[in-house]
Every structure is written in structure tokens, then in C-alpha cells.
Amino acid sequence: MENSLKVYRAREDLTQGELAERVDVSRQTVNSIETGRYDPSLELAFKLAHEFGCNVEDIFEFDPDGDATED
């Protein structure tokens, strides 16, 4: 899954820690989402979208070829 979380966070001039506190997760979780190492739960994705006043689809984009491995 691709995301624009870092862009949205930068627009609001928020640190990872500040955003994490607002949505009740750790700073490491925000970092992991931004770097693509972690896909958030649906609940967290909605919390993030709500925080920025946008839709989930504005921040997160499903990439069907992203992490899939072929045998």
C-alpha cells in the first residue's frame, strides 16, 4: 500500500510524535507507516484521515502489486 502520510504531516507542520499522540499510537508506528513497513488498521487509517480532514483514499492507495510475491 502506498501512502502520502508524510506529505500530509508536513503540510500541518507536525512531527511524527505529535501526530502519534493525536491518534493514540507510538511515534514508531507513524514512522513505520510512512516508510511502508506497516499498513495501518482500518480504524487507524480512518483516525489519520479524520485528523487531516480528508478521506482515507486521499492518504492511502492500494497497490495490488506492492508486496505480492510470485512463485
C-alpha positions in Angstrom: 0.0 0.0 0.0 1.3 3.4 -1.0 0.7 6.4 1.2 1.1 10.2 1.4 1.1 10.4 5.2 4.5 12.2 5.4 3.2 14.8 2.9 0.0 15.4 5.0 2.0 15.6 8.2 4.5 18.1 6.7 1.6 20.3 5.4 0.4 20.6 9.0 3.9 21.1 10.3 3.6 18.1 12.7 6.3 15.9 14.0 5.8 12.1 13.9 5.5 12.3 17.7 2.8 15.0 17.6 0.8 13.1 15.1 1.2 9.8 17.0 -0.1 11.5 20.2 -3.1 12.8 18.3 -4.2 9.4 17.0 -3.0 7.4 20.1 -0.2 5.4 18.6 3.6 5.4 19.1 5.9 7.6 17.0 7.5 4.3 15.7 4.1 3.3 14.3 3.8 6.6 12.4 7.4 6.1 11.1 6.6 2.6 10.0 3.5 3.6 8.1 5.4 6.5 6.4 8.2 4.2 5.3 5.8 1.5 4.1 6.9 -1.1 6.6 3.5 -1.3 8.2 0.0 -1.0 6.9 -2.4 0.6 9.5 -5.6 -1.0 10.7 -8.8 0.3 9.1 -9.5 2.2 12.4 -6.1 3.9 12.4 -6.4 4.8 8.7 -9.7 6.5 9.5 -8.3 8.3 12.5 -5.4 9.6 10.4 -7.8 10.8 7.6 -10.1 12.4 10.2 -7.1 14.2 11.7 -6.2 15.7 8.3 -9.8 16.4 7.3 -9.7 14.1 4.2 -10.7 10.7 3.0 -8.8 7.5 3.7 -8.2 7.2 -0.1 -6.5 10.6 -0.1 -3.7 9.3 2.1 -3.6 5.6 1.3 -3.6 4.0 -2.1 -3.9 0.3 -2.6 -1.1 -1.2 -4.8 -2.1 -4.8 -5.8 1.5 -5.5 -7.0 3.1 -3.9 -3.9 4.2 -6.8 -1.6 2.9 -9.8 -3.6 5.4 -12.4 -4.4 5.1 -14.8 -7.3 6.1 -18.4 -7.3 
